[in-house]
């Protein structure tokens, strides 16, 4: 299994709308990518104000999802001015 | 629920023993902290060579676990020269 994590670094002067993220953006991503769900983090302590973790069956499935990600990417401006950081990882058994 | 994520930034010239991490270190952390388990990431693309994600019932439970973390911290030198980054987050329902 592959995990795609998207991190939003805490940034001086930047905004992040956690409600929009939870209620609109992540559901849009889940629907667009055909996922069962996603786990959302709201930062308490550390470098990130928010994050989301999504699981894909394979790198090919992730690549296929990313090819349909334009609407999801375009929605980012609706909740934050932070440039997200993407991390792709293999989930170790 | 609270997530503690520990990230290991890919660092020029640094080492990371993924086998030791999976077989020895994370099991030590899981046992020491009294967790059901933990999810390990092996980096494929992005800023981190590895990460682990652990769930706690509350910030108090996390704080209690951290108070017994000395042996876990001391074990880090056995698998990496990278200084880990800690992120504490609230898992959003």
N, CA and C atoms of all chains as a GROMACS GRO file, in nm:
protein
  558
    1UNK      N    1   0.084  -0.120   0.000
    1UNK     CA    2   0.000   0.000   0.000
    1UNK      C    3   0.088   0.125   0.000
    2UNK      N    4   0.034   0.227  -0.062
    2UNK     CA    5   0.105   0.355  -0.075
    2UNK      C    6   0.028   0.461   0.003
    3UNK      N    7   0.104   0.545   0.076
    3UNK     CA    8   0.041   0.657   0.144
    3UNK      C    9   0.085   0.787   0.076
    4UNK      N   10  -0.012   0.869   0.042
    4UNK     CA   11   0.018   1.006  -0.001
    4UNK      C   12  -0.022   1.097   0.115
    5UNK      N   13   0.077   1.166   0.168
    5UNK     CA   14   0.049   1.264   0.274
    5UNK      C   15   0.071   1.402   0.218
    6UNK      N   16  -0.018   1.493   0.254
    6UNK     CA   17  -0.007   1.633   0.211
    6UNK      C   18   0.004   1.718   0.337
    7UNK      N   19   0.113   1.795   0.345
    7UNK     CA   20   0.143   1.872   0.465
    7UNK      C   21   0.136   2.020   0.436
    8UNK      N   22   0.082   2.094   0.532
    8UNK     CA   23   0.073   2.239   0.523
    8UNK      C   24   0.160   2.301   0.631
    9UNK      N   25   0.278   2.349   0.595
    9UNK     CA   26   0.369   2.405   0.696
    9UNK      C   27   0.310   2.533   0.757
   10UNK      N   28   0.318   2.542   0.889
   10UNK     CA   29   0.278   2.665   0.957
   10UNK      C   30   0.362   2.779   0.901
   11UNK      N   31   0.295   2.883   0.854
   11UNK     CA   32   0.362   2.991   0.782
   11UNK      C   33   0.313   3.124   0.835
   12UNK      N   34   0.407   3.209   0.872
   12UNK     CA   35   0.375   3.344   0.924
   12UNK      C   36   0.284   3.417   0.826
   13UNK      N   37   0.172   3.466   0.874
   13UNK     CA   38   0.082   3.547   0.792
   13UNK      C   39  -0.008   3.468   0.699
   14UNK      N   40   0.006   3.336   0.697
   14UNK     CA   41  -0.078   3.255   0.608
   14UNK      C   42  -0.209   3.218   0.677
   15UNK      N   43  -0.307   3.180   0.597
   15UNK     CA   44  -0.436   3.140   0.651
   15UNK      C   45  -0.464   2.994   0.613
   16UNK      N   46  -0.545   2.930   0.697
   16UNK     CA   47  -0.588   2.793   0.669
   16UNK      C   48  -0.727   2.776   0.730
   17UNK      N   49  -0.824   2.743   0.647
   17UNK     CA   50  -0.964   2.727   0.690
   17UNK      C   51  -0.989   2.578   0.716
   18UNK      N   52  -0.974   2.540   0.843
   18UNK     CA   53  -0.988   2.398   0.879
   18UNK      C   54  -1.128   2.344   0.849
   19UNK      N   55  -1.230   2.428   0.866
   19UNK     CA   56  -1.367   2.382   0.842
   19UNK      C   57  -1.388   2.351   0.694
   20UNK      N   58  -1.344   2.444   0.608
   20UNK     CA   59  -1.358   2.419   0.464
   20UNK      C   60  -1.278   2.295   0.425
   21UNK      N   61  -1.161   2.281   0.484
   21UNK     CA   62  -1.075   2.167   0.450
   21UNK      C   63  -1.145   2.035   0.482
   22UNK      N   64  -1.204   2.028   0.603
   22UNK     CA   65  -1.271   1.906   0.648
   22UNK      C   66  -1.402   1.881   0.571
   23UNK      N   67  -1.479   1.989   0.551
   23UNK     CA   68  -1.615   1.973   0.500
   23UNK      C   69  -1.623   1.972   0.347
   24UNK      N   70  -1.528   2.037   0.281
   24UNK     CA   71  -1.536   2.053   0.135
   24UNK      C   72  -1.417   1.992   0.062
   25UNK      N   73  -1.298   2.033   0.101
   25UNK     CA   74  -1.182   1.996   0.018
   25UNK      C   75  -1.148   1.847   0.025
   26UNK      N   76  -1.133   1.795   0.147
   26UNK     CA   77  -1.095   1.654   0.157
   26UNK      C   78  -1.204   1.563   0.100
   27UNK      N   79  -1.333   1.590   0.127
   27UNK     CA   80  -1.436   1.510   0.059
   27UNK      C   81  -1.428   1.516  -0.094
   28UNK      N   82  -1.394   1.634  -0.149
   28UNK     CA   83  -1.375   1.645  -0.294
   28UNK      C   84  -1.260   1.555  -0.341
   29UNK      N   85  -1.150   1.557  -0.266
   29UNK     CA   86  -1.036   1.473  -0.303
   29UNK      C   87  -1.072   1.324  -0.294
   30UNK      N   88  -1.141   1.286  -0.186
   30UNK     CA   89  -1.179   1.146  -0.167
   30UNK      C   90  -1.268   1.099  -0.282
   31UNK      N   91  -1.365   1.184  -0.319
   31UNK     CA   92  -1.457   1.149  -0.428
   31UNK      C   93  -1.382   1.142  -0.562
   32UNK      N   94  -1.300   1.243  -0.588
   32UNK     CA   95  -1.229   1.251  -0.716
   32UNK      C   96  -1.136   1.131  -0.734
   33UNK      N   97  -1.068   1.094  -0.626
   33UNK     CA   98  -0.969   0.987  -0.633
   33UNK      C   99  -1.030   0.849  -0.612
   34UNK      N  100  -1.160   0.844  -0.580
   34UNK     CA  101  -1.226   0.714  -0.560
   34UNK      C  102  -1.177   0.639  -0.438
   35UNK      N  103  -1.148   0.715  -0.330
   35UNK     CA  104  -1.096   0.652  -0.208
   35UNK      C  105  -1.209   0.615  -0.113
   36UNK      N  106  -1.177   0.528  -0.016
   36UNK     CA  107  -1.273   0.494   0.090
   36UNK      C  108  -1.279   0.606   0.193
   37UNK      N  109  -1.170   0.681   0.205
   37UNK     CA  110  -1.166   0.788   0.304
   37UNK      C  111  -1.027   0.845   0.311
   38UNK      N  112  -1.008   0.933   0.407
   38UNK     CA  113  -0.878   0.996   0.429
   38UNK      C  114  -0.872   1.039   0.574
   39UNK      N  115  -0.752   1.048   0.629
   39UNK     CA  116  -0.737   1.092   0.768
   39UNK      C  117  -0.681   1.234   0.768
   40UNK      N  118  -0.752   1.322   0.841
   40UNK     CA  119  -0.715   1.463   0.848
   40UNK      C  120  -0.650   1.491   0.983
   41UNK      N  121  -0.540   1.567   0.978
   41UNK     CA  122  -0.473   1.612   1.101
   41UNK      C  123  -0.489   1.763   1.115
   42UNK      N  124  -0.523   1.804   1.236
   42UNK     CA  125  -0.520   1.946   1.271
   42UNK      C  126  -0.402   1.965   1.366
   43UNK      N  127  -0.305   2.042   1.327
   43UNK     CA  128  -0.181   2.053   1.404
   43UNK      C  129  -0.201   2.107   1.544
   44UNK      N  130  -0.134   2.044   1.640
   44UNK     CA  131  -0.134   2.089   1.779
   44UNK      C  132   0.005   2.142   1.814
   45UNK      N  133   0.108   2.070   1.773
   45UNK     CA  134   0.246   2.109   1.802
   45UNK      C  135   0.335   2.049   1.693
   46UNK      N  136   0.425   2.130   1.639
   46UNK     CA  137   0.513   2.081   1.533
   46UNK      C  138   0.505   2.172   1.412
   47UNK      N  139   0.571   2.134   1.303
   47UNK     CA  140   0.586   2.226   1.190
   47UNK      C  141   0.461   2.244   1.103
   48UNK      N  142   0.358   2.159   1.120
   48UNK     CA  143   0.245   2.162   1.026
   48UNK      C  144   0.114   2.206   1.092
   49UNK      N  145   0.044   2.293   1.026
   49UNK     CA  146  -0.086   2.340   1.074
   49UNK      C  147  -0.196   2.240   1.040
   50UNK      N  148  -0.173   2.160   0.937
   50UNK     CA  149  -0.271   2.060   0.895
   50UNK      C  150  -0.202   1.960   0.802
   51UNK      N  151  -0.269   1.845   0.787
   51UNK     CA  152  -0.220   1.744   0.695
   51UNK      C  153  -0.335   1.651   0.661
   52UNK      N  154  -0.316   1.575   0.553
   52UNK     CA  155  -0.411   1.468   0.522
   52UNK      C  156  -0.330   1.348   0.474
   53UNK      N  157  -0.383   1.229   0.506
   53UNK     CA  158  -0.316   1.105   0.468
   53UNK      C  159  -0.416   1.021   0.389
   54UNK      N  160  -0.375   0.980   0.269
   54UNK     CA  161  -0.462   0.901   0.181
   54UNK      C  162  -0.389   0.774   0.139
   55UNK      N  163  -0.464   0.664   0.130
   55UNK     CA  164  -0.403   0.536   0.093
   55UNK      C  165  -0.445   0.495  -0.047
   56UNK      N  166  -0.346   0.442  -0.121
   56UNK     CA  167  -0.368   0.392  -0.257
   56UNK      C  168  -0.313   0.249  -0.267
   57UNK      N  169  -0.374   0.172  -0.354
   57UNK     CA  170  -0.334   0.032  -0.368
   57UNK      C  171  -0.191   0.017  -0.420
   58UNK      N  172  -0.149   0.113  -0.504
   58UNK     CA  173  -0.019   0.099  -0.571
   58UNK      C  174   0.025   0.237  -0.620
   59UNK      N  175   0.150   0.244  -0.663
   59UNK     CA  176   0.199   0.369  -0.723
   59UNK      C  177   0.124   0.399  -0.853
   60UNK      N  178   0.085   0.296  -0.925
   60UNK     CA  179   0.006   0.317  -1.047
   60UNK      C  180  -0.131   0.379  -1.014
   61UNK      N  181  -0.194   0.329  -0.909
   61UNK     CA  182  -0.324   0.384  -0.869
   61UNK      C  183  -0.309   0.529  -0.826
   62UNK      N  184  -0.200   0.560  -0.757
   62UNK     CA  185  -0.174   0.699  -0.718
   62UNK      C  186  -0.154   0.786  -0.841
   63UNK      N  187  -0.076   0.737  -0.936
   63UNK     CA  188  -0.050   0.814  -1.059
   63UNK      C  189  -0.180   0.839  -1.135
   64UNK      N  190  -0.266   0.739  -1.139
   64UNK     CA  191  -0.395   0.754  -1.208
   64UNK      C  192  -0.479   0.861  -1.138
   65UNK      N  193  -0.480   0.859  -1.004
   65UNK     CA  194  -0.555   0.959  -0.929
   65UNK      C  195  -0.501   1.098  -0.956
   66UNK      N  196  -0.368   1.111  -0.957
   66UNK     CA  197  -0.308   1.243  -0.977
   66UNK      C  198  -0.341   1.299  -1.116
   67UNK      N  199  -0.363   1.211  -1.211
   67UNK     CA  200  -0.394   1.257  -1.346
   67UNK      C  201  -0.531   1.323  -1.354
   68UNK      N  202  -0.613   1.300  -1.249
   68UNK     CA  203  -0.746   1.362  -1.244
   68UNK      C  204  -0.756   1.465  -1.133
   69UNK      N  205  -0.641   1.518  -1.089
   69UNK     CA  206  -0.637   1.601  -0.969
   69UNK      C  207  -0.653   1.750  -0.996
   70UNK      N  208  -0.674   1.790  -1.119
   70UNK     CA  209  -0.675   1.934  -1.150
   70UNK      C  210  -0.779   2.011  -1.070
   71UNK      N  211  -0.902   1.956  -1.058
   71UNK     CA  212  -1.007   2.025  -0.983
   71UNK      C  213  -0.972   2.033  -0.834
   72UNK      N  214  -0.909   1.927  -0.785
   72UNK     CA  215  -0.870   1.925  -0.644
   72UNK      C  216  -0.763   2.030  -0.618
   73UNK      N  217  -0.666   2.036  -0.706
   73UNK     CA  218  -0.558   2.136  -0.692
   73UNK      C  219  -0.616   2.278  -0.700
   74UNK      N  220  -0.710   2.298  -0.791
   74UNK     CA  221  -0.766   2.432  -0.810
   74UNK      C  222  -0.843   2.478  -0.687
   75UNK      N  223  -0.890   2.382  -0.606
   75UNK     CA  224  -0.969   2.414  -0.487
   75UNK      C  225  -0.882   2.462  -0.370
   76UNK      N  226  -0.751   2.437  -0.376
   76UNK     CA  227  -0.663   2.470  -0.263
   76UNK      C  228  -0.674   2.619  -0.226
   77UNK      N  229  -0.684   2.705  -0.328
   77UNK     CA  230  -0.690   2.850  -0.303
   77UNK      C  231  -0.813   2.889  -0.222
   78UNK      N  232  -0.913   2.800  -0.213
   78UNK     CA  233  -1.034   2.831  -0.138
   78UNK      C  234  -1.018   2.816   0.014
   79UNK      N  235  -0.909   2.754   0.059
   79UNK     CA  236  -0.895   2.737   0.204
   79UNK      C  237  -0.760   2.776   0.260
   80UNK      N  238  -0.659   2.796   0.175
   80UNK     CA  239  -0.529   2.831   0.232
   80UNK      C  240  -0.442   2.908   0.133
   81UNK      N  241  -0.348   2.984   0.192
   81UNK     CA  242  -0.245   3.050   0.112
   81UNK      C  243  -0.112   2.976   0.124
   82UNK      N  244  -0.115   2.863   0.193
   82UNK     CA  245   0.008   2.784   0.215
   82UNK      C  246   0.031   2.690   0.096
   83UNK      N  247   0.155   2.680   0.052
   83UNK     CA  248   0.190   2.583  -0.051
   83UNK      C  249   0.212   2.448   0.015
   84UNK      N  250   0.131   2.347  -0.020
   84UNK     CA  251   0.145   2.217   0.046
   84UNK      C  252   0.270   2.141   0.002
   85UNK      N  253   0.314   2.053   0.091
   85UNK     CA  254   0.427   1.963   0.064
   85UNK      C  255   0.370   1.823   0.048
   86UNK      N  256   0.410   1.754  -0.058
   86UNK     CA  257   0.360   1.618  -0.082
   86UNK      C  258   0.467   1.514  -0.048
   87UNK      N  259   0.424   1.409   0.018
   87UNK     CA  260   0.514   1.297   0.050
   87UNK      C  261   0.445   1.168   0.007
   88UNK      N  262   0.513   1.090  -0.075
   88UNK     CA  263   0.466   0.957  -0.113
   88UNK      C  264   0.552   0.854  -0.041
   89UNK      N  265   0.484   0.758   0.022
   89UNK     CA  266   0.557   0.656   0.098
   89UNK      C  267   0.495   0.520   0.076
   90UNK      N  268   0.579   0.418   0.089
   90UNK     CA  269   0.532   0.280   0.096
   90UNK      C  270   0.498   0.252   0.242
   91UNK      N  271   0.378   0.198   0.267
   91UNK     CA  272   0.342   0.162   0.404
   91UNK      C  273   0.406   0.027   0.435
   92UNK      N  274   0.489   0.026   0.539
   92UNK     CA  275   0.567  -0.093   0.574
   92UNK      C  276   0.483  -0.186   0.659
   93UNK      N  277   0.479  -0.313   0.620
   93UNK     CA  278   0.402  -0.412   0.697
   93UNK      C  279   0.476  -0.450   0.824
   94UNK      N  280  -0.895   1.185   1.923
   94UNK     CA  281  -0.770   1.108   1.914
   94UNK      C  282  -0.655   1.198   1.870
   95UNK      N  283  -0.538   1.164   1.918
   95UNK     CA  284  -0.418   1.242   1.889
   95UNK      C  285  -0.322   1.155   1.806
   96UNK      N  286  -0.263   1.217   1.704
   96UNK     CA  287  -0.160   1.146   1.628
   96UNK      C  288  -0.024   1.210   1.657
   97UNK      N  289   0.071   1.126   1.691
   97UNK     CA  290   0.210   1.170   1.696
   97UNK      C  291   0.279   1.110   1.574
   98UNK      N  292   0.329   1.198   1.488
   98UNK     CA  293   0.405   1.153   1.371
   98UNK      C  294   0.550   1.193   1.391
   99UNK      N  295   0.638   1.102   1.356
   99UNK     CA  296   0.782   1.129   1.365
   99UNK      C  297   0.839   1.117   1.225
  100UNK      N  298   0.903   1.225   1.179
  100UNK     CA  299   0.952   1.233   1.042
  100UNK      C  300   1.104   1.238   1.039
  101UNK      N  301   1.161   1.169   0.943
  101UNK     CA  302   1.306   1.169   0.924
  101UNK      C  303   1.336   1.233   0.789
  102UNK      N  304   1.381   1.360   0.791
  102UNK     CA  305   1.408   1.430   0.664
  102UNK      C  306   1.526   1.366   0.590
  103UNK      N  307   1.508   1.346   0.462
  103UNK     CA  308   1.618   1.298   0.379
  103UNK      C  309   1.733   1.397   0.391
  104UNK      N  310   1.849   1.346   0.427
  104UNK     CA  311   1.962   1.432   0.461
  104UNK      C  312   2.086   1.379   0.391
  105UNK      N  313   2.153   1.466   0.320
  105UNK     CA  314   2.276   1.431   0.248
  105UNK      C  315   2.376   1.366   0.344
  106UNK      N  316   2.424   1.248   0.308
  106UNK     CA  317   2.528   1.182   0.387
  106UNK      C  318   2.478   1.110   0.511
  107UNK      N  319   2.348   1.118   0.539
  107UNK     CA  320   2.294   1.051   0.658
  107UNK      C  321   2.256   0.907   0.625
  108UNK      N  322   2.244   0.827   0.729
  108UNK     CA  323   2.205   0.687   0.712
  108UNK      C  324   2.073   0.661   0.783
  109UNK      N  325   2.000   0.560   0.732
  109UNK     CA  326   1.876   0.518   0.797
  109UNK      C  327   1.859   0.369   0.770
  110UNK      N  328   1.854   0.290   0.877
  110UNK     CA  329   1.842   0.145   0.866
  110UNK      C  330   1.693   0.107   0.877
  111UNK      N  331   1.629   0.091   0.760
  111UNK     CA  332   1.485   0.065   0.758
  111UNK      C  333   1.451  -0.068   0.826
  112UNK      N  334   1.539  -0.168   0.813
  112UNK     CA  335   1.511  -0.298   0.874
  112UNK      C  336   1.511  -0.289   1.026
  113UNK      N  337   1.614  -0.224   1.080
  113UNK     CA  338   1.620  -0.207   1.226
  113UNK      C  339   1.499  -0.126   1.274
  114UNK      N  340   1.464  -0.026   1.197
  114UNK     CA  341   1.352   0.060   1.235
  114UNK      C  342   1.222  -0.021   1.246
  115UNK      N  343   1.198  -0.105   1.145
  115UNK     CA  344   1.075  -0.185   1.142
  115UNK      C  345   1.079  -0.297   1.246
  116UNK      N  346   1.193  -0.364   1.257
  116UNK     CA  347   1.200  -0.487   1.337
  116UNK      C  348   1.230  -0.462   1.484
  117UNK      N  349   1.299  -0.352   1.514
  117UNK     CA  350   1.343  -0.330   1.653
  117UNK      C  351   1.287  -0.200   1.713
  118UNK      N  352   1.309  -0.090   1.642
  118UNK     CA  353   1.280   0.038   1.706
  118UNK      C  354   1.129   0.063   1.724
  119UNK      N  355   1.054   0.050   1.616
  119UNK     CA  356   0.910   0.079   1.629
  119UNK      C  357   0.843  -0.021   1.725
  120UNK      N  358   0.876  -0.151   1.720
  120UNK     CA  359   0.820  -0.241   1.821
  120UNK      C  360   0.855  -0.200   1.965
  121UNK      N  361   0.978  -0.149   1.985
  121UNK     CA  362   1.016  -0.100   2.119
  121UNK      C  363   0.928   0.017   2.160
  122UNK      N  364   0.904   0.109   2.066
  122UNK     CA  365   0.820   0.225   2.095
  122UNK      C  366   0.676   0.181   2.126
  123UNK      N  367   0.624   0.090   2.044
  123UNK     CA  368   0.486   0.042   2.063
  123UNK      C  369   0.470  -0.023   2.200
  124UNK      N  370   0.568  -0.104   2.238
  124UNK     CA  371   0.563  -0.174   2.368
  124UNK      C  372   0.578  -0.073   2.482
  125UNK      N  373   0.675   0.017   2.470
  125UNK     CA  374   0.700   0.114   2.577
  125UNK      C  375   0.580   0.204   2.600
  126UNK      N  376   0.515   0.245   2.490
  126UNK     CA  377   0.404   0.340   2.502
  126UNK      C  378   0.269   0.269   2.523
  127UNK      N  379   0.269   0.135   2.519
  127UNK     CA  380   0.145   0.061   2.540
  127UNK      C  381   0.043   0.079   2.429
  128UNK      N  382   0.094   0.087   2.304
  128UNK     CA  383   0.005   0.109   2.190
  128UNK      C  384  -0.040  -0.022   2.128
  129UNK      N  385  -0.148  -0.015   2.049
  129UNK     CA  386  -0.192  -0.132   1.974
  129UNK      C  387  -0.103  -0.156   1.853
  130UNK      N  388  -0.043  -0.050   1.801
  130UNK     CA  389   0.042  -0.062   1.684
  130UNK      C  390   0.084   0.075   1.637
  131UNK      N  391   0.150   0.077   1.523
  131UNK     CA  392   0.196   0.202   1.464
  131UNK      C  393   0.208   0.180   1.314
  132UNK      N  394   0.196   0.287   1.237
  132UNK     CA  395   0.210   0.274   1.092
  132UNK      C  396   0.344   0.334   1.048
  133UNK      N  397   0.420   0.255   0.977
  133UNK     CA  398   0.554   0.295   0.933
  133UNK      C  399   0.549   0.331   0.785
  134UNK      N  400   0.614   0.442   0.751
  134UNK     CA  401   0.628   0.485   0.612
  134UNK      C  402   0.773   0.473   0.568
  135UNK      N  403   0.792   0.418   0.450
  135UNK     CA  404   0.924   0.419   0.385
  135UNK      C  405   0.913   0.514   0.266
  136UNK      N  406   0.988   0.622   0.270
  136UNK     CA  407   0.972   0.727   0.170
  136UNK      C  408   1.000   0.680   0.028
  137UNK      N  409   0.914   0.722  -0.064
  137UNK     CA  410   0.930   0.695  -0.207
  137UNK      C  411   0.963   0.826  -0.279
  138UNK      N  412   0.891   0.932  -0.244
  138UNK     CA  413   0.911   1.063  -0.306
  138UNK      C  414   0.866   1.170  -0.207
  139UNK      N  415   0.947   1.273  -0.192
  139UNK     CA  416   0.913   1.378  -0.096
  139UNK      C  417   1.027   1.401   0.001
  140UNK      N  418   1.005   1.485   0.102
  140UNK     CA  419   1.116   1.528   0.188
  140UNK      C  420   1.162   1.426   0.291
  141UNK      N  421   1.084   1.317   0.313
  141UNK     CA  422   1.115   1.227   0.424
  141UNK      C  423   1.156   1.088   0.377
  142UNK      N  424   1.262   1.036   0.438
  142UNK     CA  425   1.310   0.901   0.406
  142UNK      C  426   1.228   0.796   0.482
  143UNK      N  427   1.168   0.837   0.592
  143UNK     CA  428   1.087   0.746   0.673
  143UNK      C  429   1.002   0.828   0.769
  144UNK      N  430   0.899   0.761   0.822
  144UNK     CA  431   0.814   0.824   0.923
  144UNK      C  432   0.740   0.714   0.997
  145UNK      N  433   0.685   0.752   1.113
  145UNK     CA  434   0.596   0.661   1.184
  145UNK      C  435   0.481   0.744   1.238
  146UNK      N  436   0.364   0.681   1.244
  146UNK     CA  437   0.244   0.748   1.293
  146UNK      C  438   0.185   0.663   1.406
  147UNK      N  439   0.166   0.727   1.521
  147UNK     CA  440   0.113   0.658   1.639
  147UNK      C  441  -0.008   0.732   1.692
  148UNK      N  442  -0.108   0.656   1.738
  148UNK     CA  443  -0.230   0.718   1.789
  148UNK      C  444  -0.239   0.705   1.940
  149UNK      N  445  -0.285   0.814   2.003
  149UNK     CA  446  -0.305   0.819   2.148
  149UNK      C  447  -0.447   0.868   2.175
  150UNK      N  448  -0.500   0.824   2.289
  150UNK     CA  449  -0.638   0.860   2.324
  150UNK      C  450  -0.655   1.009   2.349
  151UNK      N  451  -0.548   1.073   2.399
  151UNK     CA  452  -0.559   1.214   2.441
  151UNK      C  453  -0.420   1.273   2.450
  152UNK      N  454  -0.413   1.406   2.465
  152UNK     CA  455  -0.284   1.471   2.487
  152UNK      C  456  -0.222   1.426   2.619
  153UNK      N  457  -0.306   1.399   2.719
  153UNK     CA  458  -0.254   1.350   2.847
  153UNK      C  459  -0.189   1.212   2.829
  154UNK      N  460  -0.252   1.127   2.751
  154UNK     CA  461  -0.195   0.993   2.726
  154UNK      C  462  -0.063   1.005   2.651
  155UNK      N  463  -0.057   1.098   2.557
  155UNK     CA  464   0.068   1.122   2.484
  155UNK      C  465   0.177   1.171   2.580
  156UNK      N  466   0.141   1.266   2.666
  156UNK     CA  467   0.238   1.320   2.761
  156UNK      C  468   0.289   1.210   2.855
  157UNK      N  469   0.198   1.122   2.898
  157UNK     CA  470   0.239   1.013   2.986
  157UNK      C  471   0.336   0.919   2.914
  158UNK      N  472   0.308   0.892   2.786
  158UNK     CA  473   0.398   0.806   2.707
  158UNK      C  474   0.534   0.871   2.693
  159UNK      N  475   0.536   1.001   2.666
  159UNK     CA  476   0.663   1.070   2.645
  159UNK      C  477   0.749   1.070   2.772
  160UNK      N  478   0.682   1.065   2.888
  160UNK     CA  479   0.758   1.066   3.013
  160UNK      C  480   0.836   0.936   3.032
  161UNK      N  481   0.800   0.833   2.953
  161UNK     CA  482   0.872   0.705   2.962
  161UNK      C  483   0.952   0.676   2.836
  162UNK      N  484   0.982   0.782   2.759
  162UNK     CA  485   1.040   0.763   2.626
  162UNK      C  486   1.192   0.760   2.623
  163UNK      N  487   1.258   0.768   2.737
  163UNK     CA  488   1.405   0.781   2.737
  163UNK      C  489   1.473   0.665   2.664
  164UNK      N  490   1.428   0.541   2.689
  164UNK     CA  491   1.491   0.426   2.624
  164UNK      C  492   1.466   0.427   2.473
  165UNK      N  493   1.347   0.473   2.435
  165UNK     CA  494   1.313   0.481   2.292
  165UNK      C  495   1.401   0.586   2.224
  166UNK      N  496   1.416   0.700   2.288
  166UNK     CA  497   1.500   0.807   2.232
  166UNK      C  498   1.646   0.760   2.220
  167UNK      N  499   1.692   0.688   2.322
  167UNK     CA  500   1.832   0.643   2.323
  167UNK      C  501   1.858   0.544   2.210
  168UNK      N  502   1.755   0.476   2.163
  168UNK     CA  503   1.769   0.375   2.057
  168UNK      C  504   1.783   0.437   1.919
  169UNK      N  505   1.751   0.565   1.904
  169UNK     CA  506   1.752   0.629   1.772
  169UNK      C  507   1.890   0.617   1.707
  170UNK      N  508   1.995   0.633   1.788
  170UNK     CA  509   2.132   0.628   1.735
  170UNK      C  510   2.165   0.493   1.673
  171UNK      N  511   2.085   0.388   1.704
  171UNK     CA  512   2.111   0.256   1.649
  171UNK      C  513   2.065   0.239   1.505
  172UNK      N  514   1.987   0.334   1.452
  172UNK     CA  515   1.940   0.315   1.314
  172UNK      C  516   1.955   0.438   1.225
  173UNK      N  517   1.982   0.555   1.284
  173UNK     CA  518   1.994   0.671   1.195
  173UNK      C  519   2.081   0.780   1.255
  174UNK      N  520   2.135   0.863   1.166
  174UNK     CA  521   2.207   0.983   1.208
  174UNK      C  522   2.121   1.107   1.186
  175UNK      N  523   1.996   1.086   1.144
  175UNK     CA  524   1.905   1.196   1.116
  175UNK      C  525   1.835   1.240   1.245
  176UNK      N  526   1.822   1.369   1.265
  176UNK     CA  527   1.745   1.420   1.378
  176UNK      C  528   1.598   1.422   1.339
  177UNK      N  529   1.514   1.344   1.409
  177UNK     CA  530   1.372   1.337   1.370
  177UNK      C  531   1.297   1.465   1.404
  178UNK      N  532   1.188   1.486   1.330
  178UNK     CA  533   1.095   1.597   1.351
  178UNK      C  534   0.966   1.540   1.408
  179UNK      N  535   0.917   1.599   1.516
  179UNK     CA  536   0.794   1.549   1.579
  179UNK      C  537   0.677   1.642   1.546
  180UNK      N  538   0.566   1.580   1.514
  180UNK     CA  539   0.441   1.655   1.489
  180UNK      C  540   0.330   1.592   1.571
  181UNK      N  541   0.264   1.673   1.652
  181UNK     CA  542   0.145   1.629   1.726
  181UNK      C  543   0.022   1.692   1.661
  182UNK      N  544  -0.078   1.610   1.634
  182UNK     CA  545  -0.198   1.660   1.569
  182UNK      C  546  -0.323   1.598   1.631
  183UNK      N  547  -0.431   1.672   1.623
  183UNK     CA  548  -0.562   1.618   1.655
  183UNK      C  549  -0.616   1.553   1.529
  184UNK      N  550  -0.664   1.429   1.540
  184UNK     CA  551  -0.722   1.362   1.424
  184UNK      C  552  -0.866   1.412   1.410
  185UNK      N  553  -0.894   1.470   1.296
  185UNK     CA  554  -1.024   1.535   1.270
  185UNK      C  555  -1.126   1.430   1.227
  186UNK      N  556  -1.241   1.431   1.294
  186UNK     CA  557  -1.347   1.335   1.258
  186UNK      C  558  -1.416   1.377   1.128
   0.00000   0.00000   0.00000
